[in-house]
Amino acid sequence: GPLVESGGGLVQAGGSLRLSCVASRDILSTFNSYVMNWYRQAPGKQREFVASITYTHTTNYADSVKGRFTISRNNSRKTIYLQMNGLQPDDTGVYYCNRDNTWGQGTQVTVSS
């Protein structure tokens, strides 16, 4: 697909994971024109916003992850990242990369207590 996530897995509470999302099909100017987002969906819940980053690296976070998660992007590699520290069981879910109306396939993050 146009957006491919990786990096999910199983981790204990307090642990860390780093997610990646590559927009491999984009030409560079296309990737650079988009605000890139991470969303997540927990079992039985609606998909929710996690973080966003502009081409110029301006970031925005959901209150629930501020101070624990960091979004970044490498424009030359057409890749965004989500560094997740201090993970808690409530962070469990499928994490999706997004831009505009395009979604990745998602990567599962499971945090055990």
Wavefront OBJ file of the C-alpha trace (Angstrom):
o trace
v 0.000 0.000 0.000
v 0.955 3.627 -0.114
v 1.632 3.726 3.649
v 3.324 0.805 5.362
v 3.711 0.641 9.136
v 6.098 -1.505 11.136
v 7.506 -1.779 14.634
v 4.562 -2.970 16.679
v 4.813 -5.795 19.165
v 4.272 -6.979 22.716
v 5.873 -5.041 25.546
v 5.511 -4.851 29.312
v 4.095 -1.782 31.003
v 6.747 0.905 31.245
v 8.480 -0.319 28.123
v 9.121 1.358 24.780
v 8.456 0.766 21.107
v 9.260 2.700 17.953
v 6.832 2.607 15.063
v 7.734 3.506 11.489
v 5.621 4.394 8.481
v 7.072 4.549 4.985
v 5.318 6.262 2.082
v 7.343 4.295 -0.415
v 5.193 5.059 -3.439
v 5.267 8.818 -2.977
v 7.510 11.086 -4.905
v 9.333 13.318 -2.475
v 7.332 16.457 -3.206
v 4.096 14.589 -2.561
v 5.259 13.294 0.800
v 6.543 16.708 1.796
v 3.203 18.344 1.076
v 1.287 16.336 3.662
v 0.734 16.557 7.370
v 1.344 13.015 8.577
v -0.593 11.477 11.437
v -0.684 8.511 13.767
v -4.004 7.155 14.977
v -4.835 4.128 17.100
v -7.822 1.906 17.695
v -8.281 -0.114 20.848
v -10.536 -3.189 20.872
v -14.184 -2.127 20.962
v -13.347 1.567 20.680
v -13.325 4.172 17.945
v -10.147 5.119 16.170
v -8.515 8.086 17.885
v -5.895 10.666 17.016
v -2.463 10.175 18.567
v -0.057 12.645 16.975
v 0.661 14.690 13.857
v 3.660 16.332 12.230
v 3.990 18.869 9.433
v 6.709 19.073 6.782
v 8.434 21.680 8.939
v 8.253 19.363 11.954
v 5.541 21.158 13.877
v 3.947 18.532 16.103
v 0.670 18.012 17.899
v -0.286 15.303 20.401
v -3.324 13.855 22.066
v -3.358 14.741 25.755
v -3.167 11.058 26.673
v 0.283 10.629 25.107
v 1.920 14.019 25.722
v 5.275 13.654 27.399
v 5.497 9.941 26.568
v 5.272 9.724 22.762
v 7.356 11.584 20.186
v 6.473 11.867 16.506
v 9.192 12.650 13.981
v 9.762 12.488 10.247
v 12.621 12.026 7.848
v 11.473 13.733 4.678
v 14.298 12.403 2.504
v 13.341 8.853 3.497
v 9.595 9.552 3.199
v 9.194 8.082 6.652
v 7.543 9.069 9.900
v 8.178 7.579 13.315
v 6.423 7.293 16.644
v 8.690 6.761 19.635
v 6.538 5.451 22.470
v 7.952 5.453 25.994
v 6.295 4.654 29.279
v 3.781 2.414 27.581
v 0.703 1.427 29.560
v -1.995 -1.215 28.967
v -4.356 1.571 27.812
v -1.983 2.170 24.896
v -2.843 -1.256 23.488
v -4.374 -1.172 20.028
v -3.725 -1.111 16.324
v -1.689 1.923 15.327
v -2.321 3.457 11.914
v -0.336 5.855 9.791
v -2.486 8.416 7.984
v -2.402 11.327 5.635
v -5.492 12.934 4.149
v -7.783 10.001 3.176
v -5.031 7.413 3.009
v -4.443 4.842 5.737
v -1.857 2.183 6.315
v -2.741 -1.384 7.213
v -1.924 -0.844 10.877
v 0.520 -2.409 13.297
v -0.498 -4.069 16.568
v 0.827 -2.746 19.865
v 0.088 -4.794 22.968
v 1.138 -3.648 26.432
v 0.911 -6.168 29.241
v 0.462 -5.153 32.862
l 1 2 3 4 5 6 7 8 9 10 11 12 13 14 15 16 17 18 19 20 21 22 23 24 25 26 27 28 29 30 31 32 33 34 35 36 37 38 39 40 41 42 43 44 45 46 47 48 49 50 51 52 53 54 55 56 57 58 59 60 61 62 63 64 65 66 67 68 69 70 71 72 73 74 75 76 77 78 79 80 81 82 83 84 85 86 87 88 89 90 91 92 93 94 95 96 97 98 99 100 101 102 103 104 105 106 107 108 109 110 111 112 113
